[in-house]
Amino acid sequence: MKMFITSLLSLLFLAACVDTPTPGVWSLFYYPNHHQSPDVPTQSTYLSNYDSLHQCQSAGAGQVFKHRGNGTYRCGKHCHPMESQSLYLCDKMKK
């Protein structure tokens, strides 16, 4: 029994060391008053975080569809709010 518990603890320790993707790496931003992604930082609606770019893009396309083709979206990777809390700084932005 002691050997079983030691083996189980070792397995749990190794599982904790495995590099797993950070949940919510991609953030969805919806721009209701634009038909193209803005080139400069502008007011957007931050909606949610997603584990993959594909999930974020699908949700963004769904927002455009929901608003009858009005607006556009962008997905940002590793985004953090700036001091103003209304703008976000992202490592990368994708449509």
C-alpha positions in Angstrom: 0.0 0.0 0.0 2.8 2.4 0.8 4.4 1.7 -2.6 1.0 2.5 -4.3 0.7 5.8 -2.5 4.3 6.8 -3.3 3.7 5.9 -7.0 0.4 7.8 -7.1 2.1 10.9 -5.6 5.0 10.7 -8.0 2.5 10.5 -10.9 0.6 13.5 -9.7 3.8 15.5 -9.3 4.9 14.6 -12.9 1.5 15.5 -14.3 1.7 18.9 -12.6 5.1 19.6 -14.3 3.7 19.0 -17.9 3.5 22.2 -19.9 -0.2 22.8 -20.7 -1.6 25.7 -22.7 -2.8 28.6 -20.7 -6.6 28.8 -20.7 -8.0 31.9 -22.3 -4.9 32.8 -24.4 -7.0 34.6 -27.0 -9.3 37.5 -26.2 -12.2 38.6 -28.4 -12.8 42.3 -29.1 -15.9 43.4 -31.0 -16.0 46.8 -32.7 -19.7 47.6 -33.3 -19.2 50.8 -35.3 -16.5 49.6 -37.7 -16.6 47.5 -40.9 -12.9 47.0 -41.0 -10.5 46.3 -38.1 -9.2 49.7 -36.9 -5.5 50.5 -37.4 -5.3 52.5 -34.2 -6.4 51.6 -30.6 -10.1 52.4 -30.4 -13.0 51.7 -28.1 -14.2 48.1 -28.4 -16.2 45.7 -26.5 -14.1 43.0 -24.8 -16.2 39.8 -24.8 -14.4 36.8 -23.6 -11.2 34.6 -23.6 -10.7 31.5 -25.7 -8.2 28.7 -25.7 -7.5 28.8 -29.4 -7.4 31.4 -32.2 -10.0 29.3 -34.1 -12.5 29.4 -31.2 -12.0 33.2 -30.9 -12.5 33.7 -34.6 -15.7 31.6 -34.6 -17.1 33.6 -31.7 -16.2 36.9 -33.5 -17.9 35.8 -36.7 -20.9 34.8 -34.6 -21.0 38.4 -33.2 -21.0 39.9 -36.6 -23.8 37.6 -37.8 -25.8 38.3 -34.6 -25.6 42.1 -35.4 -26.6 41.5 -39.0 -23.2 42.1 -40.5 -22.6 45.3 -38.6 -19.2 45.7 -36.9 -16.0 43.7 -37.0 -13.9 41.8 -34.5 -10.2 41.0 -33.7 -8.6 38.4 -31.6 -5.7 39.3 -29.3 -3.1 37.0 -27.9 -2.0 37.5 -24.3 -3.9 40.7 -23.7 -3.7 42.9 -20.6 -5.7 46.0 -19.7 -3.7 49.2 -19.9 -3.9 51.7 -17.0 -7.0 53.3 -18.5 -8.8 49.9 -18.2 -10.7 50.7 -21.4 -7.8 49.7 -23.8 -6.0 46.5 -23.9 -2.4 45.8 -24.9 -1.9 42.4 -26.7 1.2 40.6 -27.9 -0.5 39.9 -31.3 -3.8 40.7 -33.0 -5.5 38.6 -35.7 -8.7 38.9 -37.6 
